[in-house]
Amino acid sequence: MTKKNIENDNTTMCSTCLLKLSYIIARMEKIESALYCIKGTLNFKEAREYLDLSNSQLYKLTRNGDIPYYKPTGKLIYFNKQELDEWVCQNHSEASAECEGIIAEIDKAGADHNDKSNG
């Protein structure tokens, strides 16, 4: 093999390795995000990632008392995941309610159609 062929083989192997590595990283991120579903209490970083907020956005929400949080030692901030879920869902918009109504009508129409076609 010439030096050029060896370099090409290494380049091919490196790009294959990078592809595999990116796949592994994506799977790890998916697993990490699934772990948030299991945990009941989240630290600041986990809550920030769970809510998809920046550090400054989450600090501002805690400083203003807009989001429920706990400081058991007076320094570190913790969040109850269930309270975060409730906080996220607290301002139910009219558009969302309207969409849910439309979806319910579509589901009902689909069920009625199935009843007629089966009966």
C-alpha positions in Angstrom: 0.0 0.0 0.0 1.2 3.5 -0.8 1.1 6.3 1.8 -1.8 7.9 -0.1 -3.9 4.7 0.2 -3.2 4.4 3.9 -4.2 8.0 4.5 -7.4 7.4 2.5 -8.2 4.2 4.6 -7.6 6.2 7.8 -9.9 9.0 6.6 -12.6 6.5 5.7 -12.2 4.8 9.1 -12.3 8.1 10.9 -15.5 9.2 9.2 -17.1 5.9 10.0 -16.0 6.2 13.6 -17.4 9.7 13.8 -20.7 8.5 12.4 -20.8 5.7 15.0 -19.8 8.1 17.8 -22.5 10.6 16.8 -25.0 7.8 16.9 -23.8 6.7 20.4 -24.0 10.3 21.6 -27.6 10.7 20.3 -28.6 7.5 22.0 -27.0 8.6 25.3 -28.9 11.9 25.1 -32.1 10.1 24.6 -31.4 7.8 27.6 -30.5 10.8 29.7 -33.7 12.6 28.8 -35.7 9.4 29.7 -34.1 9.4 33.1 -35.7 12.7 33.9 -39.0 10.9 33.7 -38.0 8.6 36.5 -36.5 11.2 38.9 -38.8 13.1 41.2 -36.3 15.8 42.2 -34.2 17.6 39.7 -31.1 19.8 40.3 -30.7 23.2 38.6 -29.0 21.8 35.5 -31.4 18.9 35.1 -34.4 21.3 35.5 -32.9 23.7 32.9 -32.5 20.8 30.4 -35.9 19.4 31.2 -37.6 22.7 30.6 -35.2 23.6 27.7 -34.3 27.0 29.3 -31.1 28.9 29.5 -29.4 29.4 32.9 -30.4 33.0 33.0 -34.0 32.3 32.1 -34.3 29.7 35.0 -32.5 31.9 37.5 -34.8 34.8 36.6 -37.9 32.6 37.1 -36.6 31.4 40.5 -35.6 35.0 41.6 -39.0 36.3 40.7 -40.7 33.4 42.4 -42.5 32.5 39.2 -41.5 28.8 39.4 -41.6 26.5 42.4 -38.2 25.5 43.8 -36.4 24.4 46.9 -33.1 25.5 48.6 -32.7 22.9 51.4 -29.1 24.1 52.2 -29.7 27.7 51.4 -27.5 27.6 48.3 -28.2 24.8 45.9 -31.6 24.9 44.0 -33.8 21.9 43.5 -37.1 21.3 41.7 -39.9 18.9 42.1 -40.5 17.4 38.6 -44.3 17.1 39.2 -44.5 20.8 40.2 -42.5 21.7 37.1 -45.0 19.8 34.9 -47.9 21.6 36.6 -46.1 24.9 36.2 -45.6 24.3 32.5 -49.3 23.4 32.1 -50.7 26.2 34.3 -51.5 28.7 31.6 -53.7 26.7 29.4 -54.3 28.8 26.3 -57.7 29.2 24.5 -56.1 28.1 21.2 -55.0 24.9 22.8 -58.5 24.3 24.3 -60.0 25.1 20.9 -57.6 22.6 19.3 -58.6 19.9 21.8 -62.2 20.6 21.0 -61.6 20.1 17.3 -59.6 16.9 18.0 -62.4 15.6 20.2 -64.9 16.3 17.3 -62.7 14.5 14.8 -62.3 11.5 17.1 -66.1 11.4 17.6 -66.7 11.6 13.9 -64.1 8.9 13.3 -65.8 6.7 15.9 -69.2 7.3 14.4 -67.9 6.5 10.9 -66.4 3.2 12.2 -69.7 2.3 13.9 -71.6 2.9 10.6 -69.1 1.0 8.5 -69.1 -2.0 10.9 -72.8 -2.1 11.5 
